Amino acid sequence: MPVVLTGRQMSMVAFGTVISYGLVSGSAFPLLVAGSAAVPAYMAAGLVALLLMVCLGSMVAQRATPGAFGSYAECHLGPATGFLVRAAYLASLVLIIGTEVSLLTPVLAAWLPHANTAAVLSVLLAGLVLVNLGGARTFAHCEVALSAFKILSLIALIALAVYHAAQGFSVQSQSSVGFASSLAEVPFVNIWQAFMLATLGFVGIESLAIVAAETKISADGLRCRLRVTTLAVVGLALAAAASASALVQSGAASLSQPPFGTLLGLAGLPWPNTLFRVLVLVTILSVLNSQIYCASRMLFSMARAGQAPVGLGRTTARGPVRAVMATGALSIVVLLLNTWQAGAAYVAATAIATTGLLFVWLAIFLASARHRMGSKTVHLKSRTQRCIGAIAPTAGALVVVAIAGSTLAIDEFVSTLHIGVPFMLLLWLGYAIFKYLTDSKRSRHRAPANAGRPTATLLVE
């Protein structure tokens, strides 16, 4: 595919996928679960995201491809794992697109109370598909505008939160000792649950590896861009969580409403509810735009690897048009299913997406470990960098396994593996059947070609 994107555009895609509704609303769920302990939980989750990017960096710099971690898994962990990573990632993103767009329902209810919600949401998704059909440049220009708006808005909200939190603390005359004691009172289970939520909130940072295939940048520049962008995303997310926590702890806002939504009213801005709805609209459109791009590239990679219909692997000057159209169509189908069976469809989609994305992260860490074992060149110059590079795959894999196992013991996540694992097994079974049929077809084609030829034994004799 044509290499047309810049490093700045590549970074904006990462902000587009990670800075979602949870952060712009003030990280209400992690704060509700763990209170002020959500801040160290976000710090630990940010460290996991950085470890992931350390692992991806060396592989991406060596070979940037639209299939990214799917191709790396196929190379280092085998064809079956490569298929599972590609298929799980594609399915997860399509399910997220089709369900997350429903977060716009309250916005539409306020602005278009008599409109058919499913029809309007379908039109919005179709509009984003049209943006992606315009090619990588059109997608990138749109994503830069959307991401820049939500980044600047989030920075402004963080500044306002710090200001109002400081005023609240000065009135209450609270000290840092009180904050430390509040941390000690939070049960570890709650902190761990907040850590899980925060880590899942960073899912999407791996999209940098996909965008790298269409980015004009050197290998060293690419590796540096991956790490700098990840640091910036983690820093912004941590600042948002910390400022929202301070706002709630100061008493200036409560968790009965999104903290940052309440903040606009505290600041005395005109039409605070309308402003917050605009921010939510832009944020979700940005996330969906980036996810459609990444999902279409993964589907394109599957087709090129012979794991999807060949037509989806064809590309034009505007990129993999057919893959984009197929991704959009699948996402709209998921949206309609979610509208028809809202509760059951959402639970199943969330469980499958969570399991699939955790599997993708695990595969990235394992592929990185195998990559390091087979790599003949060491790009990490300092001893500290080499140490981090050696520890990152093992540490990251253990964290992902721990998070996956913990879902069985937490009520809010108890259905994750119960639904997600059977889905992964179905994917593996589908691959096994597909491979068997393909191998049988190839063997039948070879048989007539070899008919009448002497066997190797006869030749030797």
LUMVO-838175 format. One record per residue (C-alpha): residue number from 1; residue in three letters; x, y, z. Coordinates in pm, whole numbers, plus 50000, padded with zeros to 5 digits. Layout:
BEGIN
{n:NUM, res:ala, u:X, v:Y, w:Z}
...
END
This chain:
BEGIN
{n:1, res:met, u:50000, v:50000, w:50000}
{n:2, res:pro, u:50118, v:50359, w:49944}
{n:3, res:val, u:50325, v:50510, w:50224}
{n:4, res:val, u:50165, v:50852, w:50266}
{n:5, res:leu, u:50126, v:50932, w:50638}
{n:6, res:thr, u:50352, v:51147, w:50854}
{n:7, res:gly, u:50477, v:51071, w:51204}
{n:8, res:arg, u:50238, v:51328, w:51354}
{n:9, res:gln, u:49939, v:51168, w:51181}
{n:10, res:met, u:50052, v:50829, w:51303}
{n:11, res:ser, u:50059, v:50956, w:51662}
{n:12, res:met, u:49711, v:51103, w:51633}
{n:13, res:val, u:49568, v:50760, w:51551}
{n:14, res:ala, u:49693, v:50633, w:51887}
{n:15, res:phe, u:49528, v:50926, w:52065}
{n:16, res:gly, u:49218, v:50855, w:51860}
{n:17, res:thr, u:49186, v:50494, w:51978}
{n:18, res:val, u:49291, v:50538, w:52344}
{n:19, res:ile, u:49137, v:50874, w:52446}
{n:20, res:ser, u:48778, v:50754, w:52460}
{n:21, res:tyr, u:48458, v:50834, w:52647}
{n:22, res:gly, u:48595, v:50698, w:52976}
{n:23, res:leu, u:48874, v:50955, w:52996}
{n:24, res:val, u:48685, v:51261, w:52869}
{n:25, res:ser, u:48407, v:51190, w:53119}
{n:26, res:gly, u:48655, v:51179, w:53407}
{n:27, res:ser, u:48740, v:50809, w:53456}
{n:28, res:ala, u:48424, v:50767, w:53665}
{n:29, res:phe, u:48416, v:50386, w:53673}
{n:30, res:pro, u:48773, v:50329, w:53804}
{n:31, res:leu, u:48719, v:50610, w:54058}
{n:32, res:leu, u:48390, v:50455, w:54165}
{n:33, res:val, u:48562, v:50119, w:54216}
{n:34, res:ala, u:48882, v:50232, w:54389}
{n:35, res:gly, u:48847, v:50600, w:54474}
{n:36, res:ser, u:49180, v:50782, w:54488}
{n:37, res:ala, u:49358, v:50447, w:54448}
{n:38, res:ala, u:49259, v:50460, w:54081}
{n:39, res:val, u:49554, v:50695, w:54023}
{n:40, res:pro, u:49830, v:50444, w:54111}
{n:41, res:ala, u:49626, v:50184, w:53923}
{n:42, res:tyr, u:49648, v:50404, w:53613}
{n:43, res:met, u:50022, v:50443, w:53669}
{n:44, res:ala, u:50069, v:50067, w:53677}
{n:45, res:ala, u:49850, v:50025, w:53368}
{n:46, res:gly, u:50054, v:50289, w:53187}
{n:47, res:leu, u:50367, v:50090, w:53265}
{n:48, res:val, u:50212, v:49783, w:53102}
{n:49, res:ala, u:50132, v:49990, w:52792}
{n:50, res:leu, u:50494, v:50108, w:52778}
{n:51, res:leu, u:50617, v:49748, w:52807}
{n:52, res:leu, u:50391, v:49655, w:52516}
{n:53, res:met, u:50539, v:49930, w:52303}
{n:54, res:val, u:50894, v:49824, w:52392}
{n:55, res:cys, u:50806, v:49479, w:52259}
{n:56, res:leu, u:50634, v:49609, w:51946}
{n:57, res:gly, u:50899, v:49870, w:51870}
{n:58, res:ser, u:51178, v:49637, w:51764}
{n:59, res:met, u:50948, v:49421, w:51548}
{n:60, res:val, u:50780, v:49719, w:51379}
{n:61, res:ala, u:51114, v:49889, w:51309}
{n:62, res:gln, u:51239, v:49571, w:51144}
{n:63, res:arg, u:50927, v:49510, w:50934}
{n:64, res:ala, u:50626, v:49741, w:50923}
{n:65, res:thr, u:50326, v:49569, w:50767}
{n:66, res:pro, u:49947, v:49628, w:50768}
{n:67, res:gly, u:49901, v:49297, w:50951}
{n:68, res:ala, u:50147, v:49417, w:51219}
{n:69, res:phe, u:50126, v:49192, w:51526}
{n:70, res:gly, u:49921, v:48938, w:51327}
{n:71, res:ser, u:50213, v:48897, w:51087}
{n:72, res:tyr, u:50463, v:48890, w:51374}
{n:73, res:ala, u:50263, v:48620, w:51551}
{n:74, res:glu, u:50251, v:48415, w:51231}
{n:75, res:cys, u:50626, v:48452, w:51184}
{n:76, res:his, u:50732, v:48374, w:51542}
{n:77, res:leu, u:50446, v:48166, w:51685}
{n:78, res:gly, u:50312, v:47979, w:51383}
{n:79, res:pro, u:50041, v:48019, w:51115}
{n:80, res:ala, u:49755, v:47914, w:51345}
{n:81, res:thr, u:49845, v:48177, w:51605}
{n:82, res:gly, u:49885, v:48436, w:51331}
{n:83, res:phe, u:49533, v:48363, w:51208}
{n:84, res:leu, u:49390, v:48372, w:51560}
{n:85, res:val, u:49553, v:48709, w:51632}
{n:86, res:arg, u:49428, v:48863, w:51307}
{n:87, res:ala, u:49077, v:48720, w:51340}
{n:88, res:ala, u:49044, v:48801, w:51711}
{n:89, res:tyr, u:49161, v:49159, w:51656}
{n:90, res:leu, u:48927, v:49211, w:51360}
{n:91, res:ala, u:48629, v:49061, w:51546}
{n:92, res:ser, u:48706, v:49263, w:51860}
{n:93, res:leu, u:48724, v:49594, w:51676}
{n:94, res:val, u:48409, v:49527, w:51473}
{n:95, res:leu, u:48219, v:49438, w:51791}
{n:96, res:ile, u:48350, v:49748, w:51970}
{n:97, res:ile, u:48258, v:49973, w:51677}
{n:98, res:gly, u:47907, v:49831, w:51658}
{n:99, res:thr, u:47843, v:49867, w:52031}
{n:100, res:glu, u:48044, v:50176, w:52128}
{n:101, res:val, u:47859, v:50390, w:51875}
{n:102, res:ser, u:47555, v:50338, w:52100}
{n:103, res:leu, u:47724, v:50568, w:52355}
{n:104, res:leu, u:47596, v:50848, w:52133}
{n:105, res:thr, u:47235, v:50755, w:52212}
{n:106, res:pro, u:47199, v:51012, w:52497}
{n:107, res:val, u:47341, v:51281, w:52269}
{n:108, res:leu, u:47092, v:51195, w:51995}
{n:109, res:ala, u:46808, v:51178, w:52249}
{n:110, res:ala, u:46885, v:51536, w:52352}
{n:111, res:trp, u:46930, v:51677, w:52002}
{n:112, res:leu, u:46700, v:51454, w:51792}
{n:113, res:pro, u:46442, v:51315, w:52034}
{n:114, res:his, u:46205, v:51191, w:51763}
{n:115, res:ala, u:46463, v:51039, w:51529}
{n:116, res:asn, u:46520, v:50667, w:51477}
{n:117, res:thr, u:46837, v:50613, w:51682}
{n:118, res:ala, u:46956, v:50302, w:51497}
{n:119, res:ala, u:46912, v:50475, w:51159}
{n:120, res:val, u:47105, v:50785, w:51269}
{n:121, res:leu, u:47386, v:50578, w:51419}
{n:122, res:ser, u:47405, v:50372, w:51100}
{n:123, res:val, u:47436, v:50692, w:50897}
{n:124, res:leu, u:47718, v:50811, w:51124}
{n:125, res:leu, u:47904, v:50483, w:51075}
{n:126, res:ala, u:47847, v:50502, w:50700}
{n:127, res:gly, u:47990, v:50854, w:50703}
{n:128, res:leu, u:48306, v:50733, w:50877}
{n:129, res:val, u:48335, v:50450, w:50624}
{n:130, res:leu, u:48319, v:50711, w:50345}
{n:131, res:val, u:48600, v:50903, w:50514}
{n:132, res:asn, u:48813, v:50587, w:50514}
{n:133, res:leu, u:48720, v:50512, w:50153}
{n:134, res:gly, u:48886, v:50842, w:50064}
{n:135, res:gly, u:49224, v:50686, w:50138}
{n:136, res:ala, u:49482, v:50705, w:50414}
{n:137, res:arg, u:49541, v:51078, w:50367}
{n:138, res:thr, u:49171, v:51163, w:50397}
{n:139, res:phe, u:49139, v:50942, w:50701}
{n:140, res:ala, u:49447, v:51098, w:50862}
{n:141, res:his, u:49334, v:51458, w:50802}
{n:142, res:cys, u:48996, v:51380, w:50958}
{n:143, res:glu, u:49154, v:51197, w:51253}
{n:144, res:val, u:49405, v:51473, w:51322}
{n:145, res:ala, u:49121, v:51728, w:51343}
{n:146, res:leu, u:48906, v:51508, w:51570}
{n:147, res:ser, u:49193, v:51403, w:51796}
{n:148, res:ala, u:49333, v:51756, w:51823}
{n:149, res:phe, u:48992, v:51882, w:51936}
{n:150, res:lys, u:48952, v:51620, w:52207}
{n:151, res:ile, u:49316, v:51646, w:52324}
{n:152, res:leu, u:49293, v:52024, w:52365}
{n:153, res:ser, u:48954, v:51990, w:52533}
{n:154, res:leu, u:49088, v:51727, w:52772}
{n:155, res:ile, u:49389, v:51943, w:52861}
{n:156, res:ala, u:49153, v:52235, w:52933}
{n:157, res:leu, u:48936, v:52009, w:53151}
{n:158, res:ile, u:49242, v:51888, w:53341}
{n:159, res:ala, u:49346, v:52248, w:53410}
{n:160, res:leu, u:48995, v:52339, w:53527}
{n:161, res:ala, u:48981, v:52028, w:53746}
{n:162, res:val, u:49311, v:52112, w:53914}
{n:163, res:tyr, u:49193, v:52470, w:53979}
{n:164, res:his, u:48857, v:52371, w:54130}
{n:165, res:ala, u:49011, v:52082, w:54325}
{n:166, res:ala, u:49265, v:52318, w:54478}
{n:167, res:gln, u:48986, v:52549, w:54585}
{n:168, res:gly, u:48792, v:52259, w:54734}
{n:169, res:phe, u:49094, v:52131, w:54927}
{n:170, res:ser, u:49171, v:52478, w:55061}
{n:171, res:val, u:48820, v:52500, w:55201}
{n:172, res:gln, u:48839, v:52153, w:55353}
{n:173, res:ser, u:49199, v:52205, w:55469}
{n:174, res:gln, u:49287, v:51846, w:55373}
{n:175, res:ser, u:49646, v:51733, w:55373}
{n:176, res:ser, u:49846, v:51476, w:55182}
{n:177, res:val, u:49833, v:51254, w:55493}
{n:178, res:gly, u:49456, v:51224, w:55447}
{n:179, res:phe, u:49511, v:51123, w:55086}
{n:180, res:ala, u:49764, v:50857, w:55186}
{n:181, res:ser, u:49531, v:50720, w:55452}
{n:182, res:ser, u:49245, v:50704, w:55201}
{n:183, res:leu, u:49466, v:50492, w:54976}
{n:184, res:ala, u:49540, v:50251, w:55259}
{n:185, res:glu, u:49169, v:50202, w:55325}
{n:186, res:val, u:49093, v:50076, w:54974}
{n:187, res:pro, u:49085, v:49693, w:54951}
{n:188, res:phe, u:49338, v:49538, w:54717}
{n:189, res:val, u:49060, v:49375, w:54516}
{n:190, res:asn, u:48923, v:49718, w:54429}
{n:191, res:ile, u:49267, v:49847, w:54334}
{n:192, res:trp, u:49324, v:49544, w:54112}
{n:193, res:gln, u:48987, v:49593, w:53946}
{n:194, res:ala, u:49072, v:49958, w:53877}
{n:195, res:phe, u:49406, v:49841, w:53735}
{n:196, res:met, u:49224, v:49599, w:53504}
{n:197, res:leu, u:48991, v:49873, w:53383}
{n:198, res:ala, u:49281, v:50115, w:53331}
{n:199, res:thr, u:49484, v:49854, w:53139}
{n:200, res:leu, u:49189, v:49774, w:52914}
{n:201, res:gly, u:49155, v:50149, w:52865}
{n:202, res:phe, u:49498, v:50152, w:52699}
{n:203, res:val, u:49391, v:49887, w:52449}
{n:204, res:gly, u:49425, v:50057, w:52113}
{n:205, res:ile, u:49781, v:50176, w:52165}
{n:206, res:glu, u:49889, v:49875, w:51956}
{n:207, res:ser, u:49726, v:50047, w:51656}
{n:208, res:leu, u:50052, v:50236, w:51611}
{n:209, res:ala, u:50202, v:49917, w:51467}
{n:210, res:ile, u:49930, v:49903, w:51200}
{n:211, res:val, u:49959, v:50269, w:51101}
{n:212, res:ala, u:50338, v:50234, w:51077}
{n:213, res:ala, u:50300, v:50040, w:50751}
{n:214, res:glu, u:50172, v:50353, w:50575}
{n:215, res:thr, u:50398, v:50606, w:50749}
{n:216, res:lys, u:50697, v:50775, w:50584}
{n:217, res:ile, u:50965, v:50743, w:50851}
{n:218, res:ser, u:51295, v:50562, w:50905}
{n:219, res:ala, u:51330, v:50253, w:51126}
{n:220, res:asp, u:51501, v:50447, w:51408}
{n:221, res:gly, u:51251, v:50731, w:51377}
{n:222, res:leu, u:50967, v:50482, w:51384}
{n:223, res:arg, u:51094, v:50319, w:51704}
{n:224, res:cys, u:51134, v:50659, w:51869}
{n:225, res:arg, u:50791, v:50775, w:51752}
{n:226, res:leu, u:50624, v:50467, w:51899}
{n:227, res:arg, u:50773, v:50524, w:52243}
{n:228, res:val, u:50726, v:50901, w:52253}
{n:229, res:thr, u:50363, v:50869, w:52144}
{n:230, res:thr, u:50297, v:50600, w:52405}
{n:231, res:leu, u:50452, v:50819, w:52676}
{n:232, res:ala, u:50234, v:51111, w:52567}
{n:233, res:val, u:49916, v:50902, w:52566}
{n:234, res:val, u:49995, v:50749, w:52905}
{n:235, res:gly, u:50084, v:51089, w:53049}
{n:236, res:leu, u:49760, v:51249, w:52929}
{n:237, res:ala, u:49550, v:50959, w:53059}
{n:238, res:leu, u:49725, v:50968, w:53397}
{n:239, res:ala, u:49678, v:51345, w:53423}
{n:240, res:ala, u:49307, v:51308, w:53344}
{n:241, res:ala, u:49260, v:51035, w:53605}
{n:242, res:ala, u:49459, v:51222, w:53871}
{n:243, res:ser, u:49278, v:51552, w:53817}
{n:244, res:ala, u:48936, v:51382, w:53816}
{n:245, res:ser, u:49029, v:51200, w:54139}
{n:246, res:ala, u:49137, v:51528, w:54300}
{n:247, res:leu, u:48814, v:51694, w:54187}
{n:248, res:val, u:48604, v:51421, w:54349}
{n:249, res:gln, u:48815, v:51401, w:54666}
{n:250, res:ser, u:48790, v:51778, w:54712}
{n:251, res:gly, u:48412, v:51757, w:54711}
{n:252, res:ala, u:48377, v:51983, w:54406}
{n:253, res:ala, u:48220, v:51696, w:54207}
{n:254, res:ser, u:48062, v:51358, w:54275}
{n:255, res:leu, u:48053, v:51029, w:54090}
{n:256, res:ser, u:47676, v:51041, w:54044}
{n:257, res:gln, u:47752, v:51235, w:53724}
{n:258, res:pro, u:48062, v:51229, w:53499}
{n:259, res:pro, u:48316, v:51447, w:53689}
{n:260, res:phe, u:48428, v:51638, w:53381}
{n:261, res:gly, u:48067, v:51689, w:53274}
{n:262, res:thr, u:47995, v:51851, w:53612}
{n:263, res:leu, u:48313, v:52055, w:53580}
{n:264, res:leu, u:48183, v:52254, w:53284}
{n:265, res:gly, u:47895, v:52378, w:53501}
{n:266, res:leu, u:48131, v:52463, w:53788}
{n:267, res:ala, u:48342, v:52672, w:53552}
{n:268, res:gly, u:48040, v:52886, w:53468}
{n:269, res:leu, u:48057, v:52815, w:53096}
{n:270, res:pro, u:47741, v:52876, w:52893}
{n:271, res:trp, u:47545, v:52567, w:52784}
{n:272, res:pro, u:47765, v:52319, w:52977}
{n:273, res:asn, u:47551, v:52017, w:52884}
{n:274, res:thr, u:47566, v:52103, w:52516}
{n:275, res:leu, u:47944, v:52155, w:52531}
{n:276, res:phe, u:47990, v:51818, w:52701}
{n:277, res:arg, u:47772, v:51645, w:52440}
{n:278, res:val, u:47981, v:51798, w:52161}
{n:279, res:leu, u:48297, v:51667, w:52329}
{n:280, res:val, u:48143, v:51320, w:52366}
{n:281, res:leu, u:48034, v:51323, w:52000}
{n:282, res:val, u:48378, v:51422, w:51872}
{n:283, res:thr, u:48554, v:51176, w:52104}
{n:284, res:ile, u:48348, v:50875, w:51999}
{n:285, res:leu, u:48366, v:50963, w:51629}
{n:286, res:ser, u:48744, v:50986, w:51662}
{n:287, res:val, u:48766, v:50644, w:51829}
{n:288, res:leu, u:48538, v:50482, w:51570}
{n:289, res:asn, u:48724, v:50643, w:51280}
{n:290, res:ser, u:49057, v:50502, w:51399}
{n:291, res:gln, u:48908, v:50161, w:51470}
{n:292, res:ile, u:48752, v:50133, w:51123}
{n:293, res:tyr, u:49093, v:50213, w:50975}
{n:294, res:cys, u:49274, v:49952, w:51187}
{n:295, res:ala, u:49010, v:49682, w:51139}
{n:296, res:ser, u:49010, v:49728, w:50760}
{n:297, res:arg, u:49390, v:49695, w:50747}
{n:298, res:met, u:49376, v:49376, w:50953}
{n:299, res:leu, u:49108, v:49233, w:50722}
{n:300, res:phe, u:49324, v:49331, w:50424}
{n:301, res:ser, u:49617, v:49147, w:50584}
{n:302, res:met, u:49404, v:48835, w:50637}
{n:303, res:ala, u:49307, v:48835, w:50271}
{n:304, res:arg, u:49667, v:48876, w:50159}
{n:305, res:ala, u:49765, v:48585, w:50383}
{n:306, res:gly, u:49497, v:48365, w:50224}
{n:307, res:gln, u:49282, v:48368, w:50537}
{n:308, res:ala, u:48992, v:48574, w:50393}
{n:309, res:pro, u:48835, v:48617, w:50047}
{n:310, res:val, u:49100, v:48719, w:49794}
{n:311, res:gly, u:48903, v:49023, w:49677}
{n:312, res:leu, u:48942, v:49188, w:50017}
{n:313, res:gly, u:49319, v:49188, w:49966}
{n:314, res:arg, u:49308, v:49406, w:49657}
{n:315, res:thr, u:49418, v:49767, w:49689}
{n:316, res:thr, u:49386, v:50083, w:49487}
{n:317, res:ala, u:49539, v:50430, w:49506}
{n:318, res:arg, u:49291, v:50494, w:49789}
{n:319, res:gly, u:49395, v:50184, w:49983}
{n:320, res:pro, u:49205, v:49860, w:50054}
{n:321, res:val, u:48863, v:49990, w:49953}
{n:322, res:arg, u:48688, v:49654, w:49965}
{n:323, res:ala, u:48822, v:49576, w:50310}
{n:324, res:val, u:48699, v:49914, w:50435}
{n:325, res:met, u:48352, v:49851, w:50293}
{n:326, res:ala, u:48337, v:49504, w:50446}
{n:327, res:thr, u:48445, v:49638, w:50785}
{n:328, res:gly, u:48178, v:49907, w:50774}
{n:329, res:ala, u:47909, v:49658, w:50673}
{n:330, res:leu, u:48000, v:49418, w:50956}
{n:331, res:ser, u:48001, v:49705, w:51208}
{n:332, res:ile, u:47652, v:49818, w:51102}
{n:333, res:val, u:47527, v:49459, w:51136}
{n:334, res:val, u:47662, v:49449, w:51493}
{n:335, res:leu, u:47494, v:49785, w:51564}
{n:336, res:leu, u:47158, v:49654, w:51443}
{n:337, res:leu, u:47196, v:49335, w:51649}
{n:338, res:asn, u:47283, v:49543, w:51952}
{n:339, res:thr, u:46974, v:49756, w:51893}
{n:340, res:trp, u:46754, v:49448, w:51856}
{n:341, res:gln, u:46890, v:49257, w:52157}
{n:342, res:ala, u:47056, v:49535, w:52356}
{n:343, res:gly, u:47145, v:49359, w:52681}
{n:344, res:ala, u:47248, v:49014, w:52558}
{n:345, res:ala, u:47430, v:49144, w:52249}
{n:346, res:tyr, u:47628, v:49399, w:52450}
{n:347, res:val, u:47738, v:49143, w:52710}
{n:348, res:ala, u:47846, v:48894, w:52443}
{n:349, res:ala, u:48024, v:49160, w:52235}
{n:350, res:thr, u:48210, v:49299, w:52537}
{n:351, res:ala, u:48316, v:48952, w:52653}
{n:352, res:ile, u:48443, v:48849, w:52309}
{n:353, res:ala, u:48622, v:49181, w:52250}
{n:354, res:thr, u:48790, v:49176, w:52592}
{n:355, res:thr, u:48907, v:48816, w:52550}
{n:356, res:gly, u:49023, v:48877, w:52196}
{n:357, res:leu, u:49222, v:49189, w:52277}
{n:358, res:leu, u:49384, v:49029, w:52581}
{n:359, res:phe, u:49484, v:48740, w:52354}
{n:360, res:val, u:49633, v:48986, w:52104}
{n:361, res:trp, u:49840, v:49155, w:52375}
{n:362, res:leu, u:49957, v:48817, w:52505}
{n:363, res:ala, u:50060, v:48715, w:52153}
{n:364, res:ile, u:50254, v:49040, w:52110}
{n:365, res:phe, u:50454, v:48974, w:52426}
{n:366, res:leu, u:50520, v:48610, w:52331}
{n:367, res:ala, u:50614, v:48700, w:51973}
{n:368, res:ser, u:50855, v:48963, w:52107}
{n:369, res:ala, u:51023, v:48702, w:52325}
{n:370, res:arg, u:51073, v:48472, w:52025}
{n:371, res:his, u:51186, v:48767, w:51814}
{n:372, res:arg, u:51456, v:48855, w:52065}
{n:373, res:met, u:51576, v:48495, w:52075}
{n:374, res:gly, u:51617, v:48484, w:51697}
{n:375, res:ser, u:51739, v:48838, w:51641}
{n:376, res:lys, u:52101, v:48875, w:51530}
{n:377, res:thr, u:52123, v:49250, w:51583}
{n:378, res:val, u:52081, v:49437, w:51909}
{n:379, res:his, u:51953, v:49792, w:51859}
{n:380, res:leu, u:51935, v:49868, w:52232}
{n:381, res:lys, u:52258, v:50046, w:52317}
{n:382, res:ser, u:52258, v:50087, w:52694}
{n:383, res:arg, u:52256, v:49811, w:52950}
{n:384, res:thr, u:51933, v:49947, w:53100}
{n:385, res:gln, u:51758, v:49932, w:52762}
{n:386, res:arg, u:51874, v:49576, w:52706}
{n:387, res:cys, u:51752, v:49479, w:53054}
{n:388, res:ile, u:51409, v:49634, w:52996}
{n:389, res:gly, u:51388, v:49470, w:52654}
{n:390, res:ala, u:51462, v:49131, w:52809}
{n:391, res:ile, u:51215, v:49168, w:53097}
{n:392, res:ala, u:50927, v:49331, w:52907}
{n:393, res:pro, u:50793, v:49021, w:52723}
{n:394, res:thr, u:50781, v:48798, w:53031}
{n:395, res:ala, u:50645, v:49067, w:53264}
{n:396, res:gly, u:50383, v:49178, w:53013}
{n:397, res:ala, u:50268, v:48822, w:52941}
{n:398, res:leu, u:50230, v:48746, w:53313}
{n:399, res:val, u:50022, v:49060, w:53368}
{n:400, res:val, u:49790, v:48975, w:53078}
{n:401, res:val, u:49742, v:48619, w:53207}
{n:402, res:ala, u:49675, v:48754, w:53558}
{n:403, res:ile, u:49414, v:48999, w:53426}
{n:404, res:ala, u:49245, v:48727, w:53221}
{n:405, res:gly, u:49237, v:48490, w:53519}
{n:406, res:ser, u:49103, v:48762, w:53748}
{n:407, res:thr, u:48794, v:48808, w:53535}
{n:408, res:leu, u:48664, v:48477, w:53671}
{n:409, res:ala, u:48659, v:48614, w:54026}
{n:410, res:ile, u:48505, v:48958, w:53959}
{n:411, res:asp, u:48131, v:48981, w:53912}
{n:412, res:glu, u:48147, v:49256, w:53648}
{n:413, res:phe, u:48381, v:49043, w:53432}
{n:414, res:val, u:48265, v:48691, w:53517}
{n:415, res:ser, u:48119, v:48625, w:53171}
{n:416, res:thr, u:48432, v:48740, w:52985}
{n:417, res:leu, u:48615, v:48407, w:52953}
{n:418, res:his, u:48296, v:48201, w:52964}
{n:419, res:ile, u:48191, v:48362, w:52636}
{n:420, res:gly, u:48528, v:48468, w:52495}
{n:421, res:val, u:48715, v:48137, w:52521}
{n:422, res:pro, u:48451, v:47935, w:52332}
{n:423, res:phe, u:48459, v:48204, w:52063}
{n:424, res:met, u:48838, v:48170, w:52035}
{n:425, res:leu, u:48798, v:47792, w:52013}
{n:426, res:leu, u:48549, v:47837, w:51730}
{n:427, res:leu, u:48802, v:48054, w:51548}
{n:428, res:trp, u:49069, v:47786, w:51593}
{n:429, res:leu, u:48828, v:47515, w:51474}
{n:430, res:gly, u:48740, v:47722, w:51169}
{n:431, res:tyr, u:49109, v:47763, w:51088}
{n:432, res:ala, u:49173, v:47389, w:51132}
{n:433, res:ile, u:48887, v:47301, w:50895}
{n:434, res:phe, u:48996, v:47565, w:50645}
{n:435, res:lys, u:49356, v:47439, w:50651}
{n:436, res:tyr, u:49243, v:47077, w:50611}
{n:437, res:leu, u:49027, v:47161, w:50309}
{n:438, res:thr, u:49301, v:47375, w:50155}
{n:439, res:asp, u:49566, v:47105, w:50200}
{n:440, res:ser, u:49328, v:46842, w:50055}
{n:441, res:lys, u:49260, v:47060, w:49753}
{n:442, res:arg, u:49632, v:47114, w:49693}
{n:443, res:ser, u:49707, v:46743, w:49723}
{n:444, res:arg, u:49437, v:46661, w:49466}
{n:445, res:his, u:49587, v:46914, w:49226}
{n:446, res:arg, u:49934, v:46766, w:49269}
{n:447, res:ala, u:49819, v:46409, w:49201}
{n:448, res:pro, u:49744, v:46449, w:48825}
{n:449, res:ala, u:50066, v:46644, w:48776}
{n:450, res:asn, u:50271, v:46362, w:48930}
{n:451, res:ala, u:50084, v:46082, w:48749}
{n:452, res:gly, u:50309, v:45869, w:48528}
{n:453, res:arg, u:50631, v:46003, w:48684}
{n:454, res:pro, u:50876, v:45755, w:48839}
{n:455, res:thr, u:50887, v:45763, w:49216}
{n:456, res:ala, u:51194, v:45870, w:49410}
{n:457, res:thr, u:51264, v:45505, w:49493}
{n:458, res:leu, u:51269, v:45404, w:49130}
{n:459, res:leu, u:51499, v:45689, w:49044}
{n:460, res:val, u:51744, v:45580, w:49307}
{n:461, res:glu, u:51735, v:45228, w:49184}
END
